[in-house]
Amino acid sequence: ALVHRQVSSLQCKSLVDGYEGYVWLRCMLGRLEADASNCRPPPSGSQSFWRVVNADTLPGTWRVFEVAFHTNAECTQELEGFPVASSQENLEDSGKQLAFDKERETAWSARCEGGCEAGVAWIGLVLEAPSARVRCLVIEQSQVSCCKSRRLRLEVWDGSDWQVMHTWDTQQEERYGERVYKLAVPITCAGERPEGMGVVHDCEGRPVAGLQEGDMCHASCDTGYYGDRSAFVCGGDGELQGAVPTCYHLDAAYQGGTIFGIVVCVLLFAFQYRFWCMFHKERLADDLDLILPVMKGRWLERDGESLWQSVLSAEVEGEAAVDAAFDAEEEAHEEEERLCVKDMDPGGVRRKEGHSPRGAEKKKDKKDKKGKEKDKEKGKPPVSPKQDEKKGNLKADLKDMKKNLVTEAGIDMELQNDLTEFKHELRASKRAARGRVFLDGLCSPCENPDLCCTCMLCPVCRIADTWHTIGVPHKLNYWRVFFLYMLCPCMWPCLNFYGRLRVRKILEIPLEPHRDCMIHCCCFCCC
């Protein structure tokens, strides 16, 4: 039993099967009053229940003459549904349906004892099916200060709770007539969201309401990605305006940096190898004389001696032969000079066979006597013995000087020719020694430490060096072969097989294609 002014409630489903809400019961002066304005059918999902709520505290009751929900901005597409209210005055002319009857003289009034608190009084529609978003709210409420709400709030059911679509201050809105307001609901940006690799955003907004016109959101890079943060604004056309940030995966960046560093190191090492190990290195195809005879026709060890040992032995023998030839040439020149000095008289004139110094003096006296007789016949004055002796000595000195010059010039020329020929032979021998190709057996890689180290540190550099040194084909130089190997690693066995074939041909080694194929396919690291 209820006493005076006591309030109780009863679930609507106890009266109507499937309905939600409560029936408010109140005892007033011994009479039971019931308010079933809150009873309603269950909403069918999100956006199937719309209501307008007082956002201000009222000293009296909230009175609404007309209310309508429209799905377009022009306020021409009105929603229809089951009217629902928070409560109503227990008067015949204050029912909830009066706010939807298109009669401006009738009104719905909320029951609020001692005034309506903010957010307590509301009126709305339950739809049979979810609708589009409401874009316009038309409302006409009392102009009496105690019975009107300055601020109004539109709410929508999202399936589990209420979401605020928009809140208005009626004093800042345009009024049509004395009491009618057409309140526009901002458009919701339901278009594409910022998408991209590693992009995260907060542009979903509130449930149902989402981001509305003028709202701002941000897009940034997720954890593990790097990039700038971008701002987006919901435009009047319902689309987000802004630039999607570019995000770089940190792992990919690290991997890319690592790969780039490795490539730079390999290229730097290849350049250093080219500079230090191949400076002015000649190509065998340009001058086949660079190949030592001991290197032709052999590949592995022969008679217990490796190719490297044979090359060293040949180099030692060649140096010994050069030294012996140089010593023999020097002895021959010394012997020739000794014979030349022996055949010279004290005056520096080389003696002729069958003549002696005494015979030369007699011949000179006879010639001088004949000359004096000729001068006497011509009437010339006689020459004194002293002048004659001086003149004769002068002629003899001139003659001796000419003979000495001719002899010395001939000896110098001959020595110069011999020395030039010897230098050419020595230079050719050293050139052949420098131009040798180091070829070791598969089972003796440590015979040449330099070759072994370069093959372990940069095998591609060593292979490119071999191709460059062979010189066939001529267009495949060091850098072209290097990049060919780096860009086509799957072709290494085939390229090595071809390179081994060119080595065999230029060194006159018997061709064994089946053996080379097996080596490069089954034991690539050895070859």
C-alpha positions as CSV (number, residue, x, y, z in Angstrom):
1,A,0.0,0.0,0.0
2,L,1.1,3.5,-0.8
3,V,0.7,6.5,1.4
4,H,0.1,10.1,0.2
5,R,2.8,11.3,-2.3
6,Q,4.6,8.0,-2.2
7,V,6.0,6.8,-5.6
8,S,6.5,3.3,-6.8
9,S,7.2,1.7,-10.2
10,L,6.2,-1.3,-12.2
11,Q,7.9,-2.9,-15.2
12,C,6.1,-2.3,-18.5
13,K,6.7,-5.9,-19.6
14,S,4.4,-7.0,-16.8
15,L,1.6,-5.1,-18.6
16,V,2.6,-5.5,-22.2
17,D,4.7,-8.5,-23.2
18,G,8.1,-7.4,-24.7
19,Y,7.9,-3.7,-23.7
20,E,10.6,-1.9,-21.9
21,G,10.6,0.9,-19.3
22,Y,8.6,1.5,-16.2
23,V,5.1,2.5,-15.1
24,W,5.4,5.2,-12.4
25,L,2.8,4.8,-9.6
26,R,2.0,7.6,-7.1
27,C,-0.5,8.0,-4.4
28,M,-2.1,11.5,-4.4
29,L,-4.8,12.3,-1.8
30,G,-5.8,8.7,-1.6
31,R,-5.9,8.3,-5.4
32,L,-3.4,6.1,-7.3
33,E,-2.0,7.8,-10.4
34,A,-0.1,5.9,-13.1
35,D,2.3,7.2,-15.7
36,A,3.1,4.8,-18.6
37,S,4.7,7.3,-20.9
38,N,8.1,5.5,-20.5
39,C,6.8,2.2,-21.8
40,R,8.1,1.4,-25.3
41,P,8.9,-1.4,-27.6
42,P,12.6,-2.5,-27.5
43,P,14.8,-0.6,-30.0
44,S,15.8,-2.7,-33.0
45,G,19.5,-1.6,-32.9
46,S,21.8,1.3,-33.2
47,Q,20.1,4.5,-34.5
48,S,16.6,3.2,-33.9
49,F,15.9,5.4,-30.9
50,W,16.2,9.2,-30.9
51,R,15.4,11.7,-28.2
52,V,15.8,15.4,-27.2
53,V,16.8,16.2,-23.6
54,N,16.7,19.3,-21.5
55,A,20.3,20.3,-20.8
56,D,19.4,23.0,-18.3
57,T,17.8,22.9,-14.8
58,L,14.2,24.2,-14.9
59,P,12.4,25.6,-11.9
60,G,9.1,24.2,-13.3
61,T,8.1,21.5,-15.7
62,W,9.4,21.3,-19.3
63,R,6.7,21.9,-21.8
64,V,7.1,21.0,-25.5
65,F,4.4,21.8,-28.1
66,E,5.9,20.2,-31.2
67,V,9.1,18.2,-32.0
68,A,10.2,16.4,-35.1
69,F,13.4,14.6,-36.2
70,H,14.6,14.9,-39.8
71,T,17.3,13.0,-41.7
72,N,18.2,15.8,-44.1
73,A,19.6,19.3,-43.5
74,E,16.6,20.9,-45.2
75,C,14.3,19.5,-42.4
76,T,11.9,17.9,-44.9
77,Q,12.4,14.1,-44.2
78,E,10.7,13.5,-40.9
79,L,11.1,10.2,-39.0
80,E,8.0,8.4,-37.7
81,G,7.9,6.0,-34.8
82,F,6.5,5.2,-31.4
83,P,6.5,8.3,-29.1
84,V,8.3,7.9,-25.8
85,A,8.9,10.3,-22.9
86,S,10.7,10.3,-19.6
87,S,7.4,11.1,-17.8
88,Q,4.3,13.2,-18.2
89,E,1.9,15.1,-16.2
90,N,-1.2,13.1,-15.2
91,L,-3.4,15.4,-17.2
92,E,-5.5,14.6,-20.2
93,D,-4.0,17.4,-22.2
94,S,-0.3,16.7,-21.4
95,G,0.3,13.3,-23.0
96,K,3.5,12.5,-25.0
97,Q,1.6,12.0,-28.2
98,L,0.6,15.6,-28.1
99,A,4.2,16.7,-29.1
100,F,3.8,14.8,-32.4
101,D,0.2,15.7,-33.4
102,K,1.1,18.8,-35.5
103,E,-1.2,20.9,-33.3
104,R,0.6,23.9,-31.9
105,E,-2.0,24.4,-29.2
106,T,-1.4,21.1,-27.5
107,A,1.8,20.2,-25.6
108,W,3.6,17.5,-23.7
109,S,4.7,18.3,-20.1
110,A,7.2,16.4,-18.1
111,R,6.3,15.5,-14.5
112,C,9.0,17.1,-12.3
113,E,8.4,17.5,-8.6
114,G,10.0,20.8,-7.5
115,G,11.5,21.5,-11.0
116,C,13.3,19.4,-13.7
117,E,17.0,18.7,-13.2
118,A,19.2,18.9,-16.2
119,G,19.1,15.7,-18.3
120,V,16.0,14.3,-16.5
121,A,13.2,15.2,-18.9
122,W,13.3,13.9,-22.4
123,I,11.0,13.0,-25.3
124,G,11.7,11.0,-28.5
125,L,10.8,8.3,-31.0
126,V,11.4,4.5,-31.1
127,L,11.8,3.4,-34.8
128,E,10.9,0.1,-36.3
129,A,14.3,0.0,-38.0
130,P,17.5,1.9,-37.7
131,S,17.5,5.2,-39.6
132,A,20.0,7.5,-41.1
133,R,21.6,10.1,-38.9
134,V,19.3,12.9,-37.9
135,R,20.4,16.2,-39.6
136,C,17.7,18.5,-38.3
137,L,15.7,18.9,-35.2
138,V,12.5,21.1,-35.2
139,I,11.2,21.9,-31.8
140,E,8.6,24.3,-30.4
141,Q,8.7,24.8,-26.6
142,S,7.1,27.1,-24.0
143,Q,8.4,30.6,-23.9
144,V,7.7,30.9,-20.1
145,S,11.1,31.0,-18.5
146,C,10.2,28.3,-15.9
147,C,9.0,25.8,-18.5
148,K,11.6,26.1,-21.3
149,S,15.2,24.8,-21.6
150,R,17.7,27.2,-23.0
151,R,20.1,24.4,-24.0
152,L,18.9,21.3,-25.8
153,R,20.7,18.0,-26.4
154,L,20.1,15.4,-29.1
155,E,20.9,11.9,-28.2
156,V,20.8,8.5,-30.0
157,W,20.8,4.9,-28.8
158,D,23.9,3.0,-30.1
159,G,22.7,-0.4,-29.1
160,S,24.0,-0.3,-25.6
161,D,24.0,3.3,-24.4
162,W,23.1,6.8,-25.3
163,Q,25.4,9.0,-27.4
164,V,25.2,12.7,-27.7
165,M,24.8,13.9,-31.3
166,H,24.8,17.6,-30.6
167,T,24.0,20.3,-28.1
168,W,22.5,23.7,-28.9
169,D,22.2,27.0,-27.1
170,T,18.8,28.3,-28.4
171,Q,19.7,31.9,-27.7
172,Q,22.3,31.7,-30.4
173,E,20.0,29.9,-32.9
174,E,17.6,31.5,-35.4
175,R,14.0,31.3,-34.4
176,Y,11.1,30.8,-36.8
177,G,8.0,32.5,-35.5
178,E,7.6,32.9,-31.8
179,R,8.6,29.5,-30.5
180,V,9.9,27.3,-33.4
181,Y,13.6,26.4,-33.7
182,K,15.1,24.5,-36.7
183,L,18.3,23.2,-35.2
184,A,20.9,21.8,-37.7
185,V,22.9,18.7,-36.7
186,P,26.5,18.8,-38.1
187,I,27.3,16.3,-40.8
188,T,29.2,13.2,-39.7
189,C,32.3,12.3,-41.7
190,A,31.7,8.7,-42.6
191,G,34.1,8.5,-45.5
192,E,37.5,6.9,-45.8
193,R,39.8,7.0,-42.8
194,P,43.6,7.6,-43.0
195,E,45.0,4.2,-44.0
196,G,48.5,3.1,-44.8
197,M,51.3,0.9,-43.6
198,G,51.8,1.5,-39.9
199,V,49.3,4.3,-39.7
200,V,47.0,4.6,-36.7
201,H,44.4,7.3,-36.0
202,D,41.7,8.5,-33.7
203,C,39.3,9.5,-36.5
204,E,36.5,7.1,-35.6
205,G,35.1,9.6,-33.1
206,R,32.2,8.7,-30.9
207,P,29.9,5.8,-31.6
208,V,27.2,6.6,-34.1
209,A,27.9,10.4,-34.0
210,G,31.5,9.9,-35.2
211,L,33.5,12.9,-36.2
212,Q,31.2,15.8,-37.1
213,E,31.8,18.9,-39.2
214,G,34.7,21.0,-37.7
215,D,35.9,18.1,-35.5
216,M,39.7,17.3,-35.6
217,C,41.5,14.1,-35.4
218,H,45.1,13.0,-35.8
219,A,46.9,10.2,-37.7
220,S,50.4,9.0,-36.6
221,C,52.7,6.1,-37.0
222,D,52.2,3.0,-34.9
223,T,54.8,1.5,-32.6
224,G,57.7,0.1,-34.6
225,Y,57.3,2.7,-37.3
226,Y,58.7,6.2,-37.8
227,G,57.0,9.2,-39.4
228,D,55.4,12.5,-38.8
229,R,52.0,13.2,-37.2
230,S,49.2,14.6,-39.4
231,A,46.0,16.4,-38.5
232,F,42.6,15.9,-40.2
233,V,39.5,18.0,-40.1
234,C,36.0,16.9,-40.8
235,G,34.8,19.1,-43.7
236,G,31.3,20.2,-44.6
237,D,31.1,17.6,-47.4
238,G,31.4,14.8,-44.9
239,E,35.0,13.9,-45.8
240,L,38.2,14.1,-43.8
241,Q,40.6,16.7,-45.0
242,G,44.3,16.1,-44.5
243,A,47.4,14.2,-45.7
244,V,48.1,10.6,-44.7
245,P,51.5,10.4,-43.0
246,T,54.2,8.2,-44.5
247,C,55.4,5.7,-42.0
248,Y,58.7,3.8,-42.3
249,H,59.0,0.4,-40.6
250,L,62.0,0.7,-38.2
251,D,62.9,-2.9,-38.9
252,A,62.8,-2.3,-42.6
253,A,64.8,0.9,-42.1
254,Y,67.4,-1.0,-40.1
255,Q,67.5,-3.8,-42.6
256,G,67.8,-1.2,-45.5
257,G,70.6,0.6,-43.6
258,T,72.4,-2.6,-43.0
259,I,72.1,-3.7,-46.6
260,F,73.3,-0.3,-47.7
261,G,76.2,-0.4,-45.4
262,I,77.2,-3.9,-46.6
263,V,77.0,-2.7,-50.2
264,V,79.1,0.3,-49.5
265,C,81.7,-1.8,-47.6
266,V,81.9,-4.3,-50.5
267,L,82.3,-1.6,-53.1
268,L,84.9,0.1,-51.0
269,F,86.8,-3.2,-50.5
270,A,86.5,-3.9,-54.3
271,F,87.9,-0.4,-55.1
272,Q,90.8,-0.9,-52.6
273,Y,91.5,-4.3,-54.2
274,R,91.5,-2.8,-57.7
275,F,93.8,0.0,-56.6
276,W,96.3,-1.9,-54.6
277,C,96.4,-5.3,-56.3
278,M,95.7,-4.4,-59.9
279,F,97.5,-1.1,-60.4
280,H,98.7,-1.0,-64.0
281,K,98.1,-4.7,-64.3
282,E,98.4,-5.9,-67.9
283,R,96.0,-8.3,-69.6
284,L,97.4,-11.6,-71.0
285,A,95.3,-11.5,-74.2
286,D,97.1,-8.2,-75.1
287,D,100.5,-9.7,-74.9
288,L,100.8,-13.5,-74.7
289,D,104.6,-13.2,-74.1
290,L,103.7,-12.3,-70.5
291,I,102.8,-16.0,-69.9
292,L,105.9,-17.9,-68.7
293,P,106.6,-21.1,-70.7
294,V,106.6,-23.1,-67.4
295,M,103.0,-22.1,-66.9
296,K,101.7,-23.4,-70.2
297,G,100.0,-26.8,-70.4
298,R,99.7,-27.6,-66.8
299,W,97.1,-27.2,-64.1
300,L,97.8,-29.1,-60.9
301,E,101.1,-30.6,-59.5
302,R,103.5,-32.3,-61.8
303,D,106.3,-34.7,-60.6
304,G,105.7,-33.7,-57.0
305,E,106.2,-30.0,-57.8
306,S,103.3,-27.5,-57.7
307,L,102.9,-24.8,-60.3
308,W,103.9,-22.1,-57.9
309,Q,107.1,-23.9,-57.1
310,S,107.8,-24.3,-60.8
311,V,107.2,-20.6,-61.4
312,L,109.6,-19.7,-58.5
313,S,112.2,-22.1,-59.9
314,A,111.9,-20.7,-63.3
315,E,112.3,-17.2,-61.9
316,V,115.4,-18.2,-60.0
317,E,116.9,-19.9,-63.1
318,G,116.1,-16.9,-65.2
319,E,117.7,-14.5,-62.8
320,A,120.8,-16.8,-62.6
321,A,120.9,-16.8,-66.5
322,V,120.6,-13.1,-66.6
323,D,123.4,-12.7,-64.1
324,A,125.6,-15.1,-66.0
325,A,125.0,-13.3,-69.3
326,F,125.8,-10.0,-67.7
327,D,129.0,-11.3,-66.2
328,A,130.1,-12.9,-69.5
329,E,129.3,-9.6,-71.3
330,E,131.4,-7.6,-68.9
331,E,134.3,-10.1,-69.2
332,A,134.1,-9.8,-73.0
333,H,134.2,-6.0,-72.9
334,E,137.1,-6.0,-70.4
335,E,139.0,-8.4,-72.7
336,E,138.4,-6.2,-75.7
337,E,139.5,-3.1,-73.9
338,R,142.7,-4.9,-72.7
339,L,143.5,-5.9,-76.3
340,C,142.9,-2.4,-77.5
341,V,145.3,-0.9,-74.9
342,K,147.9,-3.5,-75.8
343,D,147.9,-2.5,-79.5
344,M,148.4,1.2,-78.7
345,D,151.9,2.8,-78.9
346,P,153.0,5.4,-76.3
347,G,151.6,8.2,-78.5
348,G,148.1,6.8,-78.4
349,V,148.2,5.6,-82.1
350,R,147.2,2.1,-82.8
351,R,150.0,0.1,-84.5
352,K,149.6,-1.4,-87.9
353,E,150.9,-4.8,-88.8
354,G,154.4,-4.9,-90.4
355,H,155.4,-1.3,-89.3
356,S,157.6,-0.1,-86.5
357,P,158.3,3.3,-85.0
358,R,161.8,3.4,-86.7
359,G,160.4,2.8,-90.2
360,A,157.8,5.5,-89.6
361,E,160.6,8.0,-88.7
362,K,162.6,7.2,-91.9
363,K,159.5,7.6,-94.0
364,K,158.8,10.9,-92.4
365,D,162.4,12.2,-93.1
366,K,162.2,11.2,-96.7
367,K,158.9,13.0,-97.1
368,D,160.3,16.2,-95.5
369,K,163.3,16.2,-97.8
370,K,161.2,15.9,-100.9
371,G,159.0,18.8,-99.6
372,K,162.1,21.1,-99.2
373,E,163.3,20.4,-102.7
374,K,159.9,21.4,-104.1
375,D,159.9,24.6,-102.0
376,K,163.3,25.5,-103.3
377,E,162.3,25.1,-107.0
378,K,159.3,27.4,-106.4
379,G,161.5,30.0,-104.8
380,K,160.1,29.8,-101.4
381,P,162.4,30.6,-98.5
382,P,163.7,27.6,-96.6
383,V,162.1,26.6,-93.4
384,S,164.2,26.4,-90.3
385,P,164.6,23.1,-88.6
386,K,162.9,24.4,-85.5
387,Q,159.8,25.5,-87.5
388,D,159.8,22.3,-89.4
389,E,159.9,20.3,-86.3
390,K,157.1,22.4,-84.7
391,K,154.9,22.0,-87.8
392,G,155.5,18.3,-87.9
393,N,154.7,17.8,-84.3
394,L,151.4,19.8,-84.7
395,K,150.3,17.6,-87.7
396,A,151.2,14.5,-85.8
397,D,149.2,15.6,-82.8
398,L,146.2,16.3,-84.9
399,K,146.4,13.0,-86.7
400,D,146.7,11.2,-83.4
401,M,143.7,13.0,-81.9
402,K,141.6,12.0,-84.9
403,K,142.6,8.4,-84.6
404,N,141.9,8.4,-80.8
405,L,138.5,10.0,-81.3
406,V,137.5,7.4,-83.9
407,T,138.7,4.6,-81.8
408,E,137.0,5.8,-78.6
409,A,133.7,6.6,-80.4
410,G,133.6,3.1,-81.9
411,I,134.2,1.5,-78.5
412,D,131.6,3.6,-76.8
413,M,129.0,2.9,-79.5
414,E,129.6,-0.8,-79.3
415,L,129.3,-0.8,-75.5
416,Q,126.2,1.4,-75.7
417,N,124.5,-1.0,-78.1
418,D,125.4,-4.0,-76.0
419,L,124.2,-2.3,-72.8
420,T,120.9,-1.3,-74.4
421,E,120.3,-4.9,-75.6
422,F,121.1,-6.3,-72.2
423,K,118.7,-3.8,-70.5
424,H,115.9,-4.9,-73.0
425,E,116.5,-8.5,-72.2
426,L,116.6,-7.9,-68.4
427,R,113.4,-5.8,-68.6
428,A,111.6,-8.4,-70.7
429,S,112.6,-11.1,-68.2
430,K,111.3,-9.1,-65.2
431,R,108.2,-8.2,-67.1
432,A,107.5,-11.8,-67.8
433,A,108.1,-12.6,-64.1
434,R,105.6,-9.9,-63.0
435,G,103.0,-11.0,-65.4
436,R,102.7,-14.6,-64.2
437,V,99.3,-15.9,-63.2
438,F,99.0,-17.8,-59.9
439,L,97.1,-21.0,-60.4
440,D,97.1,-23.5,-57.5
441,G,95.5,-26.9,-57.1
442,L,92.2,-27.4,-55.4
443,C,93.8,-29.2,-52.5
444,S,96.6,-26.7,-51.8
445,P,94.9,-23.3,-51.4
446,C,97.5,-22.2,-48.8
447,E,100.4,-22.4,-51.2
448,N,99.8,-18.7,-52.0
449,P,98.7,-16.9,-48.9
450,D,97.8,-13.7,-50.7
451,L,95.5,-15.5,-53.1
452,C,94.0,-17.5,-50.2
453,C,93.3,-14.3,-48.2
454,T,91.7,-12.4,-51.1
455,C,89.5,-15.4,-51.9
456,M,88.2,-15.5,-48.3
457,L,87.7,-11.8,-47.8
458,C,86.3,-10.9,-51.3
459,P,86.0,-13.9,-53.6
460,V,84.2,-11.8,-56.2
461,C,87.2,-9.4,-56.4
462,R,89.5,-12.3,-56.9
463,I,87.4,-13.8,-59.6
464,A,87.0,-10.4,-61.4
465,D,90.8,-10.0,-61.2
466,T,91.2,-13.4,-63.0
467,W,88.8,-12.5,-65.7
468,H,90.4,-9.1,-66.2
469,T,93.9,-10.6,-66.3
470,I,92.9,-13.2,-68.9
471,G,91.4,-10.4,-71.1
472,V,89.0,-12.7,-73.0
473,P,86.4,-11.5,-73.8
474,H,88.1,-8.1,-73.8
475,K,85.0,-6.1,-72.8
476,L,84.6,-8.1,-69.5
477,N,86.9,-6.0,-67.4
478,Y,87.2,-6.0,-63.6
479,W,84.2,-3.8,-62.7
480,R,81.9,-5.4,-65.2
481,V,82.6,-8.9,-64.0
482,F,82.3,-7.7,-60.4
483,F,78.8,-6.3,-60.9
484,L,77.8,-9.3,-63.0
485,Y,78.6,-11.6,-60.1
486,M,77.0,-9.3,-57.5
487,L,73.8,-8.9,-59.4
488,C,73.5,-12.5,-60.6
489,P,74.6,-14.8,-57.7
490,C,72.5,-17.7,-59.1
491,M,74.8,-17.7,-62.2
492,W,78.0,-18.1,-60.3
493,P,78.6,-21.8,-61.2
494,C,78.0,-21.1,-64.9
495,L,80.2,-18.0,-64.9
496,N,83.0,-19.8,-63.0
497,F,82.8,-22.7,-65.5
498,Y,83.2,-20.3,-68.4
499,G,86.0,-18.4,-66.7
500,R,87.8,-21.7,-66.0
501,L,87.4,-22.6,-69.7
502,R,89.1,-19.3,-70.7
503,V,92.0,-20.0,-68.3
504,R,92.5,-23.4,-69.8
505,K,92.5,-22.1,-73.4
506,I,94.9,-19.2,-72.8
507,L,97.3,-21.3,-70.7
508,E,97.1,-24.2,-73.3
509,I,95.7,-26.6,-70.6
510,P,93.8,-29.6,-71.9
511,L,90.0,-29.0,-71.8
512,E,88.1,-31.0,-69.3
513,P,84.5,-29.6,-69.3
514,H,83.0,-32.5,-67.3
515,R,85.6,-32.1,-64.6
516,D,85.1,-28.3,-64.4
517,C,81.3,-28.7,-64.3
518,M,81.5,-31.2,-61.4
519,I,84.0,-29.0,-59.5
520,H,81.8,-25.8,-59.7
521,C,78.6,-27.6,-59.0
522,C,79.7,-29.9,-56.2
523,C,82.6,-28.0,-54.6
524,F,82.1,-24.4,-55.3
525,C,84.0,-23.2,-52.2
526,C,87.1,-25.1,-53.3
527,C,87.3,-23.8,-56.9
